[in-house]
């Protein structure tokens, strides 16, 4: 079993998915162990997904989360939407990365995970992060537009509602089937880069 230090070394040197100092600091400060169910605490630092209670959702593989965050490139002061926040781990990582001058809104469709995620965020006393219950459509008019959007569940196509809530010049990282897309919104549409061979639970809409 990995320790936290060994997991970070594995991400940095083994998979080379943790390349920025900011991300390394976030993975050090935000302990994955605080976001996994009690039954899986001993596996908290292993590089694979873990189940989240009685739901069919998971806390994502650390390598995948690190790569998605590298593609998203969160910056201090940004406002970020975290879709499919699960246990709150990615929301907490993002909150650390954007700092007190930024803000992160997580959304979850499963009430059990909304409660779990918010309880886990309280362990870090974040003033700049919250997790909300998502409706059938993810529409956060009072919070949008966002500088960045992170989606941790696979969609069948690029969600129009999410693109509408992304600033021009902003970035969204989202799984489409088994590909990971980095989408940069432009005045005329979007520039897309695709990365293959990733697995995610489905995005429920």
C-alpha positions in Angstrom: 0.0 0.0 0.0 1.2 3.5 -0.9 1.7 6.2 1.7 0.6 9.8 0.7 4.2 10.7 0.1 4.6 7.6 -2.1 1.5 8.4 -4.1 2.7 11.9 -4.8 6.1 10.6 -5.9 4.3 8.0 -8.1 2.2 10.8 -9.7 5.1 13.1 -10.2 7.8 10.7 -11.4 6.0 7.4 -12.2 3.1 8.6 -14.3 4.4 12.2 -14.9 0.9 13.5 -14.4 1.8 15.9 -11.6 4.2 18.4 -13.1 3.3 21.8 -11.7 4.4 22.9 -8.2 0.9 24.3 -7.6 -0.7 20.9 -8.3 1.9 19.1 -6.2 1.2 21.5 -3.3 -2.6 20.9 -3.7 -2.2 17.1 -3.6 0.0 17.4 -0.5 -2.4 19.8 1.3 -5.6 18.0 0.4 -5.5 14.5 1.7 -7.4 11.9 -0.4 -7.8 9.9 2.8 -10.3 12.6 4.0 -12.6 11.9 1.1 -12.8 8.1 0.9 -15.4 5.9 2.8 -14.2 4.4 6.0 -14.2 0.9 4.5 -11.5 2.0 2.0 -9.3 4.2 4.2 -6.4 1.8 3.9 -6.6 2.1 0.1 -6.8 5.9 0.1 -3.4 6.4 -1.5 -3.6 3.6 -4.2 -3.8 4.8 -7.8 -7.2 3.5 -8.7 -10.9 4.6 -8.3 -12.7 3.7 -5.0 -16.5 3.2 -4.5 -18.5 5.9 -2.8 -20.9 4.1 -0.4 -24.1 2.6 -1.8 -24.0 4.8 -4.9 -22.6 3.7 -8.2 -20.2 6.6 -8.2 -16.5 6.5 -7.4 -13.7 8.8 -6.2 -11.6 9.0 -9.3 -8.1 7.6 -9.8 -5.4 10.0 -8.7 -3.6 9.8 -12.0 -6.7 10.8 -13.9 -7.5 13.7 -11.5 -3.9 15.0 -11.7 -4.0 14.9 -15.5 -7.5 16.6 -15.7 -6.3 19.3 -13.4 -3.1 19.8 -15.5 -5.3 20.3 -18.5 -7.7 22.6 -16.7 -4.8 24.7 -15.3 -6.7 26.4 -12.4 -5.3 29.8 -11.4 -5.6 32.0 -8.3 -8.7 34.1 -8.2 -10.7 32.0 -10.8 -14.3 30.9 -10.5 -14.7 27.2 -11.2 -17.6 24.8 -11.6 -16.9 21.2 -10.6 -19.5 18.9 -12.1 -19.8 15.5 -10.5 -18.0 16.5 -7.3 -18.5 13.1 -5.7 -17.0 13.0 -2.2 -15.7 16.6 -2.6 -12.0 15.7 -3.3 -11.8 17.5 -6.7 -13.7 20.5 -5.2 -11.3 20.7 -2.4 -8.3 20.5 -4.7 -9.7 23.2 -6.8 -10.5 25.4 -3.8 -6.9 25.1 -2.7 -5.7 26.0 -6.2 -7.8 29.1 -6.7 -7.1 30.4 -3.2 -9.2 32.7 -1.1 -9.7 35.1 -3.9 -11.3 32.4 -6.1 -14.5 30.3 -5.8 -15.5 26.8 -6.5 -19.0 25.4 -6.9 -19.4 21.7 -7.0 -22.6 20.1 -8.2 -23.9 16.6 -7.6 -27.2 15.0 -8.7 -27.2 12.4 -5.8 -28.3 14.0 -2.5 -26.2 11.5 -0.5 -23.1 12.7 -2.2 -24.0 16.4 -1.8 -24.1 15.8 2.0 -21.0 13.8 2.0 -19.0 16.3 -0.1 -20.0 19.3 2.0 -19.2 17.4 5.2 -15.8 16.5 3.8 -15.1 20.2 2.8 -15.8 21.2 6.4 -12.6 19.3 7.3 -10.7 22.1 5.6 -12.8 25.1 6.6 -13.0 26.4 3.1 -14.8 29.7 2.7 -14.6 29.6 -1.1 -16.2 26.3 -1.9 -19.7 24.7 -1.8 -21.4 21.7 -3.3 -25.0 22.1 -4.5 -27.7 19.6 -5.6 -27.9 19.6 -9.4 -31.2 19.4 -11.2 -31.9 17.6 -14.5 -30.1 20.5 -16.2 -27.0 22.0 -14.6 -27.9 25.7 -14.7 -26.3 28.0 -12.2 -27.3 31.4 -13.5 -26.4 33.2 -10.3 -22.9 31.7 -10.3 -22.1 31.7 -14.0 -20.1 32.5 -16.1 -17.2 30.4 -14.9 -13.5 30.7 -15.8 -13.1 26.9 -15.9 -15.4 23.9 -15.7 -14.2 20.4 -14.6 -16.5 17.5 -15.4 -15.8 14.1 -13.8 -18.5 12.0 -15.5 -18.7 10.9 -19.1 -21.1 12.7 -21.4 -22.3 11.5 -24.8 -21.5 14.9 -26.4 -20.4 18.4 -25.4 -23.2 19.7 -23.1 -24.6 23.0 -24.5 -25.8 24.2 -21.1 -22.3 23.9 -19.7 -20.7 25.7 -22.7 -23.2 28.5 -22.2 -21.9 28.9 -18.6 -18.2 29.0 -19.6 -16.6 32.4 -20.2 -15.1 33.1 -23.7 -11.5 32.2 -23.3 -12.3 29.7 -20.5 -11.5 26.0 -20.4 -13.6 23.0 -19.8 -12.2 19.5 -19.2 -14.8 16.8 -19.8 -14.9 13.0 -20.7 -16.8 12.3 -23.8 -17.3 8.5 -23.9 -13.8 7.2 -23.2 -11.9 10.3 -24.5 -10.9 13.2 -22.4 -11.6 16.6 -24.0 -9.9 19.9 -23.3 -12.3 22.5 -24.6 -11.3 26.1 -24.9 -14.2 28.4 -25.7 -13.7 31.0 -28.4 -15.9 33.8 -29.8 -16.7 31.5 -32.7 -17.1 28.2 -30.9 -14.4 26.0 -29.3 -10.9 24.6 -29.8 -10.8 21.0 -28.7 -8.0 18.6 -27.9 -8.8 14.9 -27.3 -6.9 12.4 -25.2 -7.9 8.7 -25.5 -8.4 5.7 -23.1 -10.0 7.0 -20.0 -13.0 5.5 -18.1 -15.6 7.4 -16.1 -19.0 6.8 -14.7 -21.8 8.3 -16.9 -22.9 11.9 -16.5 -26.5 11.8 -15.3 -28.7 14.4 -16.9 
